[in-house]
Structure formats: structure tokens, C-alpha cells
């Protein structure tokens, strides 16, 4: 049986489309575990009870704790031999049990990853290529540390016994998928990617332009600093090599540039300098662990912010 864990917080209108897509496409033995993470939309939540009459749907309610917390709750209730996750605003467009049957007969796999498309642009495939089999974990780990596409636990099917003792870090506001995948990978022998497009994800086009609260920006920065310390420890324990550590920190450096820039754009140079001083040591560590190109981009960003501030002062 396949357990499908779907966390939701308030956005029930999209959730119903997600649930209908699962029920339409899935065959065989499966269960859907909906984890309501403390939603406040009581009127729309009532409609969710219509689905609870189905034998293979469980509805779990909990105090709000974030998507990682909701997924962890779902893991506690999962009974399947296989487990996957689907976000409540995405669409399943294929039968996951069919590819489990297909490839479990051909290959021994612990993790199976499949293609997905962007719901905004259905012609855009985030994965393009033929079927790949990864004997061992080296290539999967390389892709995991190199690409956000592989970080996502959605579009990934796990053998349930390999998830024992693996949970999402609930205090992280970003990077929790990466750490979960990385921890699971320690328990597996073989991971495969199959050339089947089974999933449509919703990409928020406004995410790059919307206003972020200072609290959100700080939580994201502190998540990056936690990841830096985590992988530094993995490096010192010889669980990853220096090139892998440099790759993951280079990706984090890009995010660090984005968040620091948002502080300046949204809250001004004074707040930017305050945050820069507050996290000077942590930013220095990520910079040191990044590749040359990422370090150069970070320095360019800092210089441009200084130039813009000077121009702004002269214009007053």
C-alpha cells in the first residue's frame, strides 16, 4: 500500500482539486492522510468532512506548527509499505501505484523519483531525459546537493522502512526537505529516477516580488546558518567531501544574497546594516565554504547596496 501525506493550512479550495486528482488517477491500494495544520478557515474546512466518509482517507487535525510538523504527524499515521508527499496546491496527474509496480518488478529501489511540470507553464518540464538508474547513492546525493528539484520530497516515493527515525526539522523555515532527503539517503542502497511526468506543481509567480516580514527573513537566514553548521559537521565526520560541502553552501549563498537584498529593499540601509552586523560571523562561514563565483556575487551585491545607499543620500 502507498501512503500519501497531504499537509494543508487554510487553502482548502486548492486542496479539493488536489484530492480529486489523487482519487481520479490512483489505482490499487492506497491511503490519503490529510493533516490540517491548525487551519482557521472553518467554513471551507467543513467541506473536507465529505471526504472523510471514504475508507482510504484519514483527516488529522493538529495545532499549527508548519509544514514540517504536519508531515511528521502524517508519518506517524502512515500504514503503507511506500510513502510519498503531495502539497495541497499541487495536482497528481498519474498513477503512482502503476510505476511502483512497474519498477519494483524490474529493479530493487529504495527511493523512486519522477518528473513534474510547472502548472503555470505545462510545457516546461523540470526534468528532461531518459530513464536513469542509480546503483548506490553517489549520483543521487550529487543531484540532491546541487538542485532544488531533487530537494523536494514531493515527486519522491520512499520505501517506508527506510524512513524509520527520519523526521523533518520543524524549526526550519526552509531547507527541511533537503535535510530529510539527506537523512533518508543514509538508510538506502539504491535510488532511481524514472522518466514519467506524474505531478504538476504550483509556482507562485509573485514570490520574488512580494513583501516579506522581517521575522520571515530572519527565520530564513537562520535556517541557512543551521544548514551551514549541519553540513560542516558532516564534512568534519567525512560523511561528505569538501566539493559537496562547497556546492551546497554555494546554493545557500545565493539565497543569502536574496534575503539580505530584501532587507535593504524593504526596510532600508539602516536595517540592512543591523542584520549584517548581527549575523556577520554566520555569513562569513557560508562565504568561506562557497565557491569563488558565489563569493564574487555576494561581494558585488554588497557593493551595489552601498552604491544605491550613497545615491539615495545624495538625492535627499
N, C-alpha and C positions, 0 to 999 in steps of 0.2 A: 504493500500500500504506500501511496505517496501522501505525505502531509504538506499542505500548502498554507503557510502562515502569512496572514494579511493584517498588518497593523493599520489602524485608522485613528485620526484625530479630527473630528468635526466635518471633514469633507465627504459627507455621506452620498451626495449626488453623484460624484465620480465613482465612489465605491460600488454603487449598484451596477454601473457599467462594467466595472472590473469583475464583480461576482458573476454577472450574466455571461461574460466572455469565458470565464472558467467553466461554468456549467455547460455552456454550448460546445466547447471544444474538447473537454476531457472525456476519456472513456475509462472503463475498468474501475479498479478500487482506489478511491482517493478520499481525503477529508480536507475540508477548509476550516482553518482556525482563524476566526476574526478576533483581533484583540483591540477593543475600544479603549484607547489610552486617555480616559478621563474627558471624553467629549462633552461639550456644553450645548450642542445643538439637539435639544431633547425632541423637538417636533419631528425633525428628519430622522432621528435615531429610531423613532417608533416604527418606521417602515422596515427597519432592519429585522424586526421581530418576525416579519413574514418569511424570512429565510431560515429562521430557527426551527421551523417545522420540518425542514429537510434533515434526514437522518445523518447525513455526512457533513453537516455544518455545525460547528461549535462557536458560540459567542461568549467571549471572555471580557469582562469589564474590570478596569483597574484605575487606580489613581494616576493622574498624568505624570509621566516620568521620561517621556521622549521615545523616539523610535527604537533605540537600542533596548530600552527597558521593555517595550511592548513585544519585541521579537523574542527576548529572553523568556517572557511569560508564555509566549506561543510554544517555545521549545519544551517547556515543562509539561505542556498538554499534548504534545505530538506523539502519535502512536505508530507512525509509518516506518517502513523499512528505509524509505527515502524521504528527504525533507528539502523543501525549497521555499523561497520567499517571493512574494509579489507585492509591490507597492499599491496603495489604494487608489491611485490615479492613473494606473497603467492598465494595459489590455493584454490578455493572453490570446494568441491567435493560432495556437496549435495544440496538439495533444501530447502532453509531456510523458504520459504513460507509454505512448507509442514509441518514443525514442528511447525510453528506458528499456523497453522490451527488445527493441532493435539492437541496441549496442551492448546490453548485458549478455545477449546471446553470442555476440561477436568477440567482445572484449571484457576483461576484468577491469572495471573502473571504480574509483572511489569518489571522484568528482567529475561531473559532466557539465560542460558549459556550452551554451548555444547562442546563436545570433539574435540580435534585436535591431529594431529600427526606431527612428525618431517619429513620434506621432505627428509632429509639426511638418515634417518632410518625409513622407513614407518612401520616397525614392532613395533616401540616404541610408545605406547600410553601415552600421558602425563596425561590423565585421565583414570582411570580404575575403574569400579564399576557399580552398578545398578542405576536406576533412583532415584533421591533424590528430595524431595520437601521441601523447606524451608518456613515454615509458620512464617512470621516475618522476621527479618533481622539479628538476632544474629549469626547464624551459617555462613551465607554468609559473614558477617563482620569479623568473626574469620578467615575464609579462605582468605579473601582479605588482611588482615594484615599479614598473615603468609606465603603467597606463591605468587611468581611472576606469576604463571599460572593464578591465579584469577585476578591479577592486569590488565592484558591485556584487552583493550576494544574490540579487535578483538575476535571472538568467543563469543560475547555477543550481544544479541538483546534487545533493550530498547523500552518501550512504549514512544513515542515522547513527550507526555505532561509532563513526569517526568524529561525531560532534560531542561525544561524551566529555564533559569537563570544559567545553568551549562555550563562552558566552560573550556577548557584546559588552564593551566597556561603556557603561551607562553615563559616565561623567563627560564623555567626549561629545562635542557638537559636530565634529567632522573627523573622518579617518577611522570610524568604528568598523566599517565594512572591511577596510584594509587589514586591520589587526585581527578581526575574526577570521578572515580568509587565511591569513598568515599562520594563525594558531592551528586551524584545522589542517593546513597543509603539513604540519608536523606529524599528523596521525595517518597520513595516506601514503600509498605506494604509487598509484597511477591516476593521472588526471587527463581528461580528453576534452577537446573542443570539436563540436560537430557542426557541419555546415547546413544547419536548419534554422530558418528565421521563425521564431515562435513567440515573439514578445514585442510589444510596442510601448515605448516609454514616453512620458510627457516631459518635454523640456521647457522649463519656464523661461521664455524669451526675455522677461523683464528682470531676471535675476541679476544681470550685470548692471542694471541701471537703477534698481530700487534702492530706497534708503534703508540702511541697516542701523539698528540701535547700537550705541557704544557697548552695551552689555553683550550683544551678539558678536560684535567684532572681537572683543576681548576673549570671549569663550572660544572663538575660532582660533585666535592666536595661541591661547594656552593649550588648545588641543594639538596644534602643530608642535609646540615645545615639548609636550608629553611624548609625541611620536618620535621626536628627535632623541630624547633621552632613552626611549624604549629601544630604538634600533642601534643606538650607541652601545647599549648593554648587550644586544645581540652580537654586535661586532666584536666586543671585548671577549665574548664567550665563544667566538669562532663559529657562530651559527649562520652568519652571513659574511661575505668578504667586503673589502674596502670599496670595490667598484659598485657593489649592490647598495651599500650604505650611501655612497655618493649619489647614486641615481635617485633613491627615494628622497634624500634631502634636497636634491636639486628641484624635484617636483614640489616639495614643501616650500622651497624658497620662492617659487613662482606665486604660490598662494600668499606667502608672507608679504610680498610686494603688493599684491592686490589689496590686502586688508590694511596695510599701512597707508596706501594711497587713498583708500576710502575714509580713513580717519582724517586725512588732510582735506579731502574734497568736501566731506560732510560737516566736519567740526572745526576746521581751521588749523593754522600752523601751530598755534599755542598748544592745542590738544595733541597734535601730532608729535611735537617735541616732548610732551609729557609722557606719552605712550612709548616713544622711542627711548627715553631715559629709563623708564620703568622696566623695560624688557631688553635692555642693552645686552646683557650677558647671554640671554637665551637666543637673541637674534645673531649674535656673534658666533655661537656654536653652530647654528644651522648654516650660516655663511661659510664657516670653516669646513663643514662637511659637504658642501655643494661643489659642483664642477665650476670651472672657470667662467663659462658663459653665464650661468645663473648669478655668479658673484658680480660680474660686469653689469648685468641687467639691474641688479639691486642697487649698485652704486649709481648708475645712470638715473634710476628712479629717484634716489635721494637728492641728486644734483638738480634734477628738473623741479622737484618740490621746492628746493631752496631758491632757484631762479624765479619760479612763479610767485613765491612769497615776497621776494625783493621787488618784483614788478608791481605786485599788489600794493606794497608800501609806498612806492613811488607814485602810484596812481592816486593816492589819497590826498 
